[in-house]
Amino acid sequence: VPLYVSTKMTKIRPSFFAPSADEYARWCLRWVGHDAVCVPYWTHSIQSLAARFLPDAFLDWWFFRCFLLLREKAMKQQHLYSK
């Protein structure tokens, strides 16, 4: 499950489900040594837990759709900048 973090590179703004990079780093450092799977940010834990109860086929469809839309947006931007 992709879980977002707000960074300058991604241009994702901080929100309920996308912490700032500094905030995420603080949560990550608190998590060190607790478990093999690292899902330190609390809203990401909620998303991860919810995803465990959904069928894999649905998750595959959902993420394919999300990433396809993201790709289309990036290609449009690339086309605009290449002119």
N, CA, C and O atoms as a GROMACS GRO file, in nm:
protein
  332
    1VAL      N    1   0.085  -0.117   0.000
    1VAL     CA    2   0.000   0.000   0.000
    1VAL      C    3   0.090   0.123   0.000
    1VAL      O    4   0.169   0.142   0.092
    2PRO      N    5   0.078   0.207  -0.102
    2PRO     CA    6   0.158   0.330  -0.100
    2PRO      C    7   0.102   0.428   0.003
    2PRO      O    8  -0.017   0.458   0.004
    3LEU      N    9   0.188   0.476   0.086
    3LEU     CA   10   0.151   0.571   0.188
    3LEU      C   11   0.234   0.697   0.166
    3LEU      O   12   0.356   0.690   0.160
    4TYR      N   13   0.168   0.810   0.154
    4TYR     CA   14   0.235   0.931   0.109
    4TYR      C   15   0.295   1.012   0.222
    4TYR      O   16   0.246   1.014   0.334
    5VAL      N   17   0.405   1.080   0.188
    5VAL     CA   18   0.473   1.174   0.275
    5VAL      C   19   0.491   1.302   0.195
    5VAL      O   20   0.529   1.297   0.078
    6SER      N   21   0.466   1.415   0.256
    6SER     CA   22   0.480   1.544   0.189
    6SER      C   23   0.627   1.579   0.174
    6SER      O   24   0.700   1.590   0.272
    7THR      N   25   0.671   1.597   0.050
    7THR     CA   26   0.809   1.639   0.022
    7THR      C   27   0.808   1.742  -0.089
    7THR      O   28   0.708   1.757  -0.160
    8LYS      N   29   0.919   1.812  -0.106
    8LYS     CA   30   0.931   1.907  -0.216
    8LYS      C   31   0.933   1.835  -0.350
    8LYS      O   32   0.882   1.886  -0.449
    9MET      N   33   0.992   1.716  -0.352
    9MET     CA   34   1.004   1.641  -0.476
    9MET      C   35   0.866   1.596  -0.527
    9MET      O   36   0.840   1.603  -0.647
   10THR      N   37   0.779   1.550  -0.438
   10THR     CA   38   0.649   1.499  -0.479
   10THR      C   39   0.544   1.608  -0.492
   10THR      O   40   0.441   1.587  -0.556
   11LYS      N   41   0.569   1.721  -0.433
   11LYS     CA   42   0.475   1.833  -0.432
   11LYS      C   43   0.344   1.798  -0.362
   11LYS      O   44   0.242   1.865  -0.382
   12ILE      N   45   0.346   1.693  -0.281
   12ILE     CA   46   0.229   1.659  -0.200
   12ILE      C   47   0.232   1.748  -0.077
   12ILE      O   48   0.334   1.759  -0.008
   13ARG      N   49   0.121   1.812  -0.049
   13ARG     CA   50   0.114   1.901   0.067
   13ARG      C   51   0.080   1.821   0.193
   13ARG      O   52   0.011   1.720   0.185
   14PRO      N   53   0.128   1.867   0.308
   14PRO     CA   54   0.095   1.796   0.432
   14PRO      C   55  -0.056   1.791   0.452
   14PRO      O   56  -0.127   1.890   0.432
   15SER      N   57  -0.104   1.675   0.493
   15SER     CA   58  -0.247   1.657   0.519
   15SER      C   59  -0.264   1.549   0.625
   15SER      O   60  -0.166   1.501   0.681
   16PHE      N   61  -0.386   1.512   0.651
   16PHE     CA   62  -0.415   1.411   0.752
   16PHE      C   63  -0.343   1.280   0.722
   16PHE      O   64  -0.288   1.218   0.813
   17PHE      N   65  -0.342   1.238   0.595
   17PHE     CA   66  -0.278   1.112   0.557
   17PHE      C   67  -0.140   1.130   0.495
   17PHE      O   68  -0.079   1.030   0.455
   18ALA      N   69  -0.090   1.250   0.485
   18ALA     CA   70   0.043   1.275   0.428
   18ALA      C   71   0.120   1.370   0.520
   18ALA      O   72   0.111   1.492   0.505
   19PRO      N   73   0.195   1.316   0.614
   19PRO     CA   74   0.271   1.401   0.706
   19PRO      C   75   0.387   1.470   0.635
   19PRO      O   76   0.427   1.429   0.526
   20SER      N   77   0.440   1.574   0.696
   20SER     CA   78   0.560   1.638   0.641
   20SER      C   79   0.677   1.542   0.656
   20SER      O   80   0.671   1.448   0.736
   21ALA      N   81   0.782   1.565   0.580
   21ALA     CA   82   0.899   1.477   0.586
   21ALA      C   83   0.962   1.479   0.726
   21ALA      O   84   1.003   1.374   0.776
   22ASP      N   85   0.968   1.596   0.789
   22ASP     CA   86   1.025   1.605   0.924
   22ASP      C   87   0.942   1.529   1.026
   22ASP      O   88   0.995   1.457   1.110
   23GLU      N   89   0.810   1.545   1.017
   23GLU     CA   90   0.722   1.474   1.110
   23GLU      C   91   0.732   1.323   1.090
   23GLU      O   92   0.737   1.248   1.188
   24TYR      N   93   0.736   1.279   0.965
   24TYR     CA   94   0.747   1.136   0.937
   24TYR      C   95   0.881   1.081   0.989
   24TYR      O   96   0.885   0.971   1.044
   25ALA      N   97   0.988   1.158   0.972
   25ALA     CA   98   1.120   1.114   1.020
   25ALA      C   99   1.120   1.098   1.173
   25ALA      O  100   1.178   1.003   1.225
   26ARG      N  101   1.054   1.190   1.244
   26ARG     CA  102   1.044   1.178   1.390
   26ARG      C  103   0.971   1.049   1.430
   26ARG      O  104   1.014   0.978   1.521
   27TRP      N  105   0.861   1.020   1.361
   27TRP     CA  106   0.785   0.898   1.391
   27TRP      C  107   0.868   0.774   1.358
   27TRP      O  108   0.862   0.675   1.430
   28CYS      N  109   0.943   0.779   1.249
   28CYS     CA  110   1.027   0.664   1.211
   28CYS      C  111   1.132   0.636   1.317
   28CYS      O  112   1.155   0.520   1.352
   29LEU      N  113   1.195   0.740   1.368
   29LEU     CA  114   1.298   0.720   1.470
   29LEU      C  115   1.240   0.664   1.599
   29LEU      O  116   1.308   0.590   1.670
   30ARG      N  117   1.117   0.697   1.630
   30ARG     CA  118   1.051   0.640   1.748
   30ARG      C  119   1.023   0.491   1.728
   30ARG      O  120   1.013   0.416   1.826
   31TRP      N  121   1.010   0.449   1.605
   31TRP     CA  122   0.971   0.312   1.572
   31TRP      C  123   1.090   0.216   1.572
   31TRP      O  124   1.071   0.095   1.584
   32VAL      N  125   1.210   0.266   1.559
   32VAL     CA  126   1.330   0.182   1.546
   32VAL      C  127   1.335   0.080   1.661
   32VAL      O  128   1.326   0.116   1.778
   33GLY      N  129   1.350  -0.047   1.624
   33GLY     CA  130   1.361  -0.154   1.721
   33GLY      C  131   1.230  -0.214   1.769
   33GLY      O  132   1.232  -0.307   1.849
   34HIS      N  133   1.116  -0.163   1.723
   34HIS     CA  134   0.986  -0.213   1.770
   34HIS      C  135   0.936  -0.334   1.693
   34HIS      O  136   0.882  -0.428   1.752
   35ASP      N  137   0.952  -0.334   1.561
   35ASP     CA  138   0.892  -0.439   1.480
   35ASP      C  139   0.965  -0.449   1.347
   35ASP      O  140   1.037  -0.357   1.309
   36ALA      N  141   0.947  -0.561   1.278
   36ALA     CA  142   1.015  -0.581   1.149
   36ALA      C  143   0.952  -0.497   1.039
   36ALA      O  144   1.022  -0.449   0.949
   37VAL      N  145   0.820  -0.479   1.044
   37VAL     CA  146   0.750  -0.398   0.945
   37VAL      C  147   0.732  -0.258   1.003
   37VAL      O  148   0.679  -0.242   1.113
   38CYS      N  149   0.777  -0.159   0.930
   38CYS     CA  150   0.774  -0.022   0.980
   38CYS      C  151   0.657   0.056   0.920
   38CYS      O  152   0.658   0.090   0.802
   39VAL      N  153   0.558   0.082   1.002
   39VAL     CA  154   0.447   0.170   0.966
   39VAL      C  155   0.431   0.267   1.083
   39VAL      O  156   0.335   0.258   1.159
   40PRO      N  157   0.526   0.359   1.097
   40PRO     CA  158   0.533   0.440   1.219
   40PRO      C  159   0.428   0.550   1.231
   40PRO      O  160   0.389   0.584   1.343
   41TYR      N  161   0.383   0.606   1.120
   41TYR     CA  162   0.290   0.718   1.130
   41TYR      C  163   0.149   0.665   1.155
   41TYR      O  164   0.105   0.574   1.084
   42TRP      N  165   0.080   0.718   1.251
   42TRP     CA  166  -0.045   0.659   1.298
   42TRP      C  167  -0.154   0.653   1.191
   42TRP      O  168  -0.229   0.556   1.187
   43THR      N  169  -0.166   0.753   1.104
   43THR     CA  170  -0.269   0.746   1.000
   43THR      C  171  -0.231   0.643   0.895
   43THR      O  172  -0.318   0.582   0.833
   44HIS      N  173  -0.101   0.623   0.873
   44HIS     CA  174  -0.057   0.519   0.781
   44HIS      C  175  -0.092   0.381   0.838
   44HIS      O  176  -0.125   0.289   0.763
   45SER      N  177  -0.085   0.367   0.969
   45SER     CA  178  -0.123   0.240   1.033
   45SER      C  179  -0.270   0.210   1.009
   45SER      O  180  -0.307   0.095   0.985
   46ILE      N  181  -0.354   0.312   1.016
   46ILE     CA  182  -0.497   0.294   0.989
   46ILE      C  183  -0.517   0.248   0.845
   46ILE      O  184  -0.593   0.154   0.820
   47GLN      N  185  -0.450   0.314   0.751
   47GLN     CA  186  -0.462   0.277   0.610
   47GLN      C  187  -0.413   0.134   0.587
   47GLN      O  188  -0.477   0.058   0.515
   48SER      N  189  -0.303   0.099   0.648
   48SER     CA  190  -0.246  -0.034   0.632
   48SER      C  191  -0.339  -0.141   0.688
   48SER      O  192  -0.359  -0.246   0.627
   49LEU      N  193  -0.396  -0.114   0.804
   49LEU     CA  194  -0.489  -0.208   0.866
   49LEU      C  195  -0.613  -0.226   0.778
   49LEU      O  196  -0.658  -0.339   0.757
   50ALA      N  197  -0.668  -0.118   0.726
   50ALA     CA  198  -0.785  -0.127   0.639
   50ALA      C  199  -0.754  -0.207   0.513
   50ALA      O  200  -0.837  -0.286   0.467
   51ALA      N  201  -0.635  -0.188   0.458
   51ALA     CA  202  -0.597  -0.259   0.336
   51ALA      C  203  -0.585  -0.410   0.358
   51ALA      O  204  -0.607  -0.488   0.266
   52ARG      N  205  -0.552  -0.450   0.479
   52ARG     CA  206  -0.540  -0.594   0.509
   52ARG      C  207  -0.674  -0.666   0.498
   52ARG      O  208  -0.677  -0.787   0.473
   53PHE      N  209  -0.784  -0.594   0.517
   53PHE     CA  210  -0.916  -0.656   0.514
   53PHE      C  211  -0.981  -0.650   0.376
   53PHE      O  212  -1.090  -0.705   0.357
   54LEU      N  213  -0.917  -0.586   0.281
   54LEU     CA  214  -0.972  -0.577   0.145
   54LEU      C  215  -0.912  -0.687   0.058
   54LEU      O  216  -0.798  -0.726   0.078
   55PRO      N  217  -0.989  -0.737  -0.038
   55PRO     CA  218  -0.936  -0.840  -0.127
   55PRO      C  219  -0.820  -0.786  -0.212
   55PRO      O  220  -0.821  -0.670  -0.252
   56ASP      N  221  -0.722  -0.871  -0.237
   56ASP     CA  222  -0.606  -0.831  -0.317
   56ASP      C  223  -0.648  -0.782  -0.456
   56ASP      O  224  -0.589  -0.688  -0.508
   57ALA      N  225  -0.748  -0.846  -0.515
   57ALA     CA  226  -0.793  -0.806  -0.649
   57ALA      C  227  -0.844  -0.662  -0.648
   57ALA      O  228  -0.817  -0.586  -0.741
   58PHE      N  229  -0.916  -0.624  -0.543
   58PHE     CA  230  -0.964  -0.487  -0.532
   58PHE      C  231  -0.848  -0.389  -0.517
   58PHE      O  232  -0.844  -0.286  -0.583
   59LEU      N  233  -0.754  -0.423  -0.428
   59LEU     CA  234  -0.638  -0.336  -0.408
   59LEU      C  235  -0.557  -0.322  -0.536
   59LEU      O  236  -0.512  -0.212  -0.568
   60ASP      N  237  -0.538  -0.430  -0.609
   60ASP     CA  238  -0.466  -0.423  -0.737
   60ASP      C  239  -0.537  -0.329  -0.833
   60ASP      O  240  -0.474  -0.245  -0.897
   61TRP      N  241  -0.670  -0.343  -0.844
   61TRP     CA  242  -0.747  -0.257  -0.933
   61TRP      C  243  -0.737  -0.111  -0.890
   61TRP      O  244  -0.713  -0.022  -0.972
   62TRP      N  245  -0.754  -0.087  -0.760
   62TRP     CA  246  -0.753   0.049  -0.707
   62TRP      C  247  -0.619   0.118  -0.733
   62TRP      O  248  -0.615   0.230  -0.783
   63PHE      N  249  -0.508   0.050  -0.699
   63PHE     CA  250  -0.377   0.112  -0.715
   63PHE      C  251  -0.338   0.125  -0.861
   63PHE      O  252  -0.272   0.222  -0.899
   64PHE      N  253  -0.378   0.030  -0.944
   64PHE     CA  254  -0.353   0.044  -1.087
   64PHE      C  255  -0.422   0.168  -1.140
   64PHE      O  256  -0.364   0.246  -1.216
   65ARG      N  257  -0.548   0.187  -1.099
   65ARG     CA  258  -0.624   0.304  -1.141
   65ARG      C  259  -0.558   0.434  -1.092
   65ARG      O  260  -0.544   0.529  -1.169
   66CYS      N  261  -0.518   0.438  -0.965
   66CYS     CA  262  -0.455   0.558  -0.909
   66CYS      C  263  -0.325   0.591  -0.981
   66CYS      O  264  -0.300   0.706  -1.015
   67PHE      N  265  -0.242   0.489  -1.003
   67PHE     CA  266  -0.113   0.515  -1.067
   67PHE      C  267  -0.128   0.545  -1.215
   67PHE      O  268  -0.046   0.618  -1.272
   68LEU      N  269  -0.232   0.491  -1.278
   68LEU     CA  270  -0.258   0.524  -1.418
   68LEU      C  271  -0.296   0.672  -1.431
   68LEU      O  272  -0.250   0.741  -1.521
   69LEU      N  273  -0.381   0.719  -1.340
   69LEU     CA  274  -0.418   0.861  -1.340
   69LEU      C  275  -0.298   0.950  -1.312
   69LEU      O  276  -0.282   1.055  -1.373
   70LEU      N  277  -0.213   0.907  -1.219
   70LEU     CA  278  -0.091   0.982  -1.188
   70LEU      C  279   0.001   0.988  -1.309
   70LEU      O  280   0.061   1.092  -1.337
   71ARG      N  281   0.013   0.877  -1.380
   71ARG     CA  282   0.097   0.871  -1.501
   71ARG      C  283   0.042   0.965  -1.609
   71ARG      O  284   0.118   1.038  -1.672
   72GLU      N  285  -0.090   0.962  -1.628
   72GLU     CA  286  -0.151   1.050  -1.729
   72GLU      C  287  -0.125   1.197  -1.696
   72GLU      O  288  -0.095   1.276  -1.785
   73LYS      N  289  -0.136   1.232  -1.570
   73LYS     CA  290  -0.111   1.370  -1.528
   73LYS      C  291   0.034   1.408  -1.555
   73LYS      O  292   0.062   1.517  -1.606
   74ALA      N  293   0.127   1.319  -1.522
   74ALA     CA  294   0.269   1.346  -1.545
   74ALA      C  295   0.300   1.359  -1.693
   74ALA      O  296   0.380   1.443  -1.734
   75MET      N  297   0.237   1.276  -1.775
   75MET     CA  298   0.261   1.283  -1.919
   75MET      C  299   0.206   1.413  -1.977
   75MET      O  300   0.267   1.470  -2.068
   76LYS      N  301   0.092   1.460  -1.927
   76LYS     CA  302   0.037   1.588  -1.972
   76LYS      C  303   0.132   1.702  -1.936
   76LYS      O  304   0.156   1.791  -2.018
   77GLN      N  305   0.184   1.699  -1.814
   77GLN     CA  306   0.278   1.803  -1.772
   77GLN      C  307   0.405   1.798  -1.856
   77GLN      O  308   0.457   1.902  -1.896
   78GLN      N  309   0.454   1.679  -1.882
   78GLN     CA  310   0.575   1.664  -1.963
   78GLN      C  311   0.551   1.718  -2.103
   78GLN      O  312   0.638   1.782  -2.162
   79HIS      N  313   0.433   1.691  -2.157
   79HIS     CA  314   0.400   1.740  -2.291
   79HIS      C  315   0.394   1.894  -2.292
   79HIS      O  316   0.440   1.957  -2.387
   80LEU      N  317   0.338   1.953  -2.187
   80LEU     CA  318   0.330   2.099  -2.179
   80LEU      C  319   0.468   2.162  -2.170
   80LEU      O  320   0.493   2.266  -2.231
   81TYR      N  321   0.558   2.101  -2.094
   81TYR     CA  322   0.693   2.156  -2.075
   81TYR      C  323   0.783   2.133  -2.195
   81TYR      O  324   0.883   2.203  -2.212
   82SER      N  325   0.751   2.035  -2.278
   82SER     CA  326   0.838   2.004  -2.392
   82SER      C  327   0.813   2.097  -2.510
   82SER      O  328   0.889   2.094  -2.607
   83LYS      N  329   0.710   2.178  -2.504
   83LYS     CA  330   0.681   2.270  -2.615
   83LYS      C  331   0.767   2.393  -2.609
   83LYS      O  332   0.756   2.480  -2.695
   0.00000   0.00000   0.00000
